[in-house]
């Protein structure tokens, strides 16, 4: 597992170091570097996969759109180089990636690279084991994409575009270790390990009670997903009529259910389009995934998602307190916030999810002044 990440001369950071735990939560003000941390992990993954090809693309892989190499070089960098170092608990020496930043190029030149003999799982898996779901996931679609990869290697995609295909394939194929949902991630109300049924159970708990049908669309290289409201038997609902919450949250649920110990899951804004209760339950679910041996890094602006993860520690006991860290990105500094086994935070930085108190205080003052 990854223990720490160091970044040099990348975007807003001249130098920064971050603890990484089983569950790492990135939160804070806009434009403060949260996405940059995720992008550093994505660049490290791209550099690992590049092999002998020394060009690491900045636009395209993982849906990245970083522009030119000069666009991502820190303004005060003493030389045109970017460094990323990742320390894994399995290795004495860190992963090290050195990138040269050419003028007006849309790729970085990988000038130095060290990968330990036993690279960290997740980022270091040659195939599979690494999933990134970006903030701009696909909304409701009647027809979704399909991937030509090996069936066991297909994930949900960076926007959730392969979610229907994954559910359909893993129901068609015989239930095996690769196709079944692990016991630790199975919903307590559903005994079947089939991913579609597990996704249905968790989605019903997190979003609203639904049944899911996923099929491959023969002849058009596509896949379809349809829903049925529990309680309205026989009424099949097209995705466009279910709202964005289902389409945005379902890929996260499916991605989590497909994980194996040692995998890595990066998720941006899991709270998007969800009711506060659903946000809390999704935070609780992602903490459960982390507690099952998967390294989860999520960027969120939701105190409900954070509180759901805290409940997973304090109430569900699906994640140990020592395996969770929160990084708060303020206007001028970054703070690491720890948690104890009661779900209590070890400190509360200024600006850290305090807006409700500020607003309620403002309303109280307004009442007094009227």
N, C-alpha and C positions, 0 to 999 in steps of 0.2 A: 504494500500500500504506500501511497505517496504521503510523506510527512511534512514537506515544505516546498514552497515555490519561490524562486528569486528571479527578479526581472531587472534588466539594465537597459536604459535608453529606449524603452518601448512606450510610445504614445505619451501619456501624462506622467509616466514614472521615469525619473533618472535612475533611481534604485529603490526597490521595494522588496520586502520579504513577507511571506504569508504562511502561517500554519495551515496545513490541510489535514482534516480528520475524516472519519467515516462519513459524517455529515458536516459540510461546510456551507454556511449561509452567508451570502454577500448582500448587503443592504446599505442604503444611504442615499444621499442627495444625487440628483441627476448630474451626469457628466463628471463624476468624481473618480472613475476608474474601475467600477465593478465589471463592466463588460470587457475591459482590457485584461483583467485576470483570466476570464474565460477564454479570450482570444489567445492569450499566451499559451494556455493548455492546448488549444486547437493548433497553434503553430508548431508546438512540440510534437503533437500527434502527426501532423503533416510531414514534419522533418523526419520522424521515425519511418513513416511509410514511404518516403521518397527514395530510400535506399541509396543507390549510387548516383541518382539524379540530384545534382546540387542546386536545382531551382525549386524553391518552395513558393507556390502560388499564393497570392494574397486575395484573389478574387475567384470565387467558384467553389472550391472545396469547403464542405460544411456550410455552404451558403454565405461564406465570408465576402464582404465587399469593402475592403480596406483601402482601395485606391492604389496609388503608387507607393513604392518603397519609401520615398522621402516623406510621404504623408504620415507614416507611423514612427518616424525617428523623433525621439525627444528633442525639443528645440535647443536644449543646452548640451547636447551630447558632444563630448570632446573629440570624437571621431565617428565616422559613419558606420557604426556597428551596434548590433542589438544582441543581448545575451539572455538566455533562459536557462536556469538550472533547477533541476528537480531532484530532491532527495527522497529516496524510497527506503523503507525500513529493511528491505531485503538486500540492500547494497551498501557497502562502506563508502564508495565514491558516488557522487551524484551524477545523474544525467547532465550533460552539458551540450548546449547548442549555441554556436556563435554564427551570427548572420552578418554579412556585408550588405550595406544599403547602397545600391547603385542609383545614379540619377535617372529619373523618369522611367524606371522599370516597374512592372506590375508583379515582380517576384523578388524574393530575397535570395541572395547567394549564400548557401550553407558552406562556411569556410572552416568550421571546426565542429566536431561531433564526437561525443563519447556516450556510448550506450553500454551499461554494465553487462557482464556475461549473462546474468539472469535479470533481464529488464523487468520493471514493475508491471504487474498486470494492468489491464485497462488501456493506458496509453501505449504500453509496449506489446499488446497482443497483435500479431501479424494480421489476423482476421477476426472480426467480431470483438465482442467484449468492451466496446466503446460506443456510447450513444450520446449525441448532442441534439437537444430539441431547442430551437431558437424561439425568440419571443414572437416572431411573426409566423405562427403556425397557420395551416390552411383552415379556412372557415368551412362551412357546410358545402359539400360537393356531391352531386349525383354520381359522378364517375371519378374514381381515384386512380393514381398511377400504379404501375407494377414494376418491379425490379427484375433484372435478368440474372441476378446473383444466385448462388446455390441456395436452395430453399432454407436450409438450416442457418444460413448466414445473413438472411434478410432481416433488417431491423425496421423500425417504424419510419425512418427517414428524418431529416433535420426539420421538416415541417409537418411530420405526421402523415406524409403522402402515401406511405405503404402500409398504414395501419390495417386496412381492410384485407389486403393480400396476406399479411402475416397471420391474421386470425383465421382466414379461410384455409391457408396452407397447413397450419398446425392443427386443424381439425380433420383435414383430409388424411394427413399422414398418421401412421401408427403412433400412439403415445409412447414417447421414449424420454430419456433424461433430458434431451435437448428440446423436446417439444412440450414437455409437461411443466406446469408451474410448481416450483418448489414448495414443500410443506410449510415452511416458515412464512411464505407469502400468500398462502391460500386464505381466502375469506372464511371466517369462522362459520358462516352459514351455508357454505357450499363445499362438499367433499370432493367433487370432480377436479382433477388436475388440468383439464382442457382449458387452454388460455381464453377461448371465447367465453366460456361459462364463468371463469374467474373474473374476467374483465367486466362481464355483465353484473356480477355480484358487487364488485367494488364500485362500478359506475353508479349502480342503483343506490349504494350507500352514500357516495360522495356528491353525486349530481342530482339525480331523481330516479325513481324506480322505472327501469326500462329493460326490455329484452333486445338483444342484438342479433342481427343476421348479417353475415359477411360472405360474399361470393366472388369468385373470379368471373369476369365477364368474357365468355368465350368468343374469340374472333375479333375483339376490338382492343386487345392488350390493355385491359383496364380491370378495375375491381370496384365492387359496390358494397356499401354498408347501409343497412336500413334498421330502423328502430320501431319498437312497439311499446306503448305505454302500458305498464302493468296496471290492470284494473279496467282497461279498455280492450278486451280480448279481440284479436283479429284486426285491429286498426293499425296497419303498417304506416309508418311516418317517414317521409323523405327527410334527409338531413337538413334541408333548407327550412323545414318546419319544426325543428327541434331546438333552434337557438344555437348561438355560438358556444355556449358553455360546454355542450357535449363534444363538439368537434375539437375544441381546444384542450379539454382535459383528458379525453379518451386516449390519445397517443401517449400521454405521460403515464397513465395507468398501465397500458399495454407494455410500454418500454420497461417499466419497473417490474412487471410480472415475468418478463422474459430474461431478466438478469440471472447471472450465475455468480457465485462468490469470486471476488477478484475483479469483477467488471467495474467500469466507470460510467456514471450517468451524469451529464451536465444538463440542467434545465433552466431556461430563462422564464421569468414571470409565470410561474405555475398558476397564479391566482387569476389570470386573465379571464374575464367573462363569467366568473363564478360568484355565486352568493357567498357572503361571509362564512356561513356554516360549512359550505362546500370547500372554501379555501382552508379552513381549519382542518377538515378531514383529509384534504389532499396533503397538507403539511405533515399530518400524522402518518399517512400512508408512505410518503417519501422517507420519513424517519425510520419506518419499519423496514423499508428496502435497504437503507443504510445499515441498520442493525443486523441484517441478514448476511453481511459480508461484502456489500457493494459500496464503492466510494461514490457518494452523491455530492455534487456541488450545485447549489441553486442560487440564482439571483432573484431577489424578491423585494417588492415595496409593501408587502402586506404583513401587518402585525398579526392577522389571523393565521396566515401560513406559519409564521414563527411560533405563535402560541400553540398551534397544533403539534409542531415538532417538540415543544416543551412538554406537552401532555404525553407524547410518546415516551419521553424520558421519565416523567414523574408518575404517570398513571399506568400506561400500558406496559412499561418496562421492556419495550422492544429495542431500545437503544440506550447504551450506557452514557452517562453524563460526560465521561472523559473522552467519548468518541464524537463529541459535537463542539464546534466552535463557530462563533458569529463574528464576521468582520464588518464593522460599521465604517463607511466612507463618509467623512464629514467634509466641510468646505476646505479645510486646510490640513487635515490629518486623518489617519486611519487607526481605528482602535479594535483590538481583539477582545471580544466579550466571551467569557466562559460561563458555564452553567453547572449547577450542582444536581444531585439526584432528586431534589424536590422541585426541579424545574426553575429554580431561582437564578437570576443572572448575577454575576459577581460585581458588575457595575453598570451604570446607565449613562452613557455619554450624552452630552448636550445635543439635542436634535434627534435623538434615537427614539422613534415612535412615541413622541410626546405631543403630537399635534392634537389628539383628542382632549388632553388635559388643557392645552392652550385654548382650544376653541370653547370648551365648557367654562373655563375661567372667563373668557370674553363674554359669553352669554350671561354668566352670573353678574358681571359688572354692568352689562347692558340693562339687566332687570333692576339693579339697584339705582341706576341713573334715570329710570323712567318713572 
